Amino acid sequence: AVVSTQSTGRTVVRAQVGANIQTFLLDLGFKLDYEVVMKGKRYKTKQIETTIYKVQKVPKQGDVSSTTDISSQSLVEMTMQVHNLTDPSISELLSLAETLKPIVKLEKYDPNRTTAK
């Protein structure tokens, strides 16, 4: 049986940082030019990384000290790195998604789908 699964590929850069990440990025020459931030927790098993976060509005550009929730709902993102779509570890991710079905509204993310009208 052939299983067709859509996936999103993206480059991930990981770095250990302390509590002063904002100062560190400013020192590197980055500027704070965003309207929202994601605040939450990240959990990692052997291969699956689960992120649970809320999207918060930044009231004044660059001031992340007084953010407010945009919604009372949290977002859950589950990711894993595999070399091909026939990797047997994908079943572990699908099993975790089945476990979460009763408490989480599951939607597949399609980066090619646009919501603009």
Buried (B, 14 or more C-beta within 10 A) or exposed (E): EEEEEEEEEEEEEEEEEEEEEBEEEEEEEEEEEEEEBEEBEEEEEEBBBBBBBBBBEBEEEEEBEEBEEEEEEBEBEBBBEEEEEEBEEBEBBEEBBEEBEEEBEEEEEEEEEEEEE
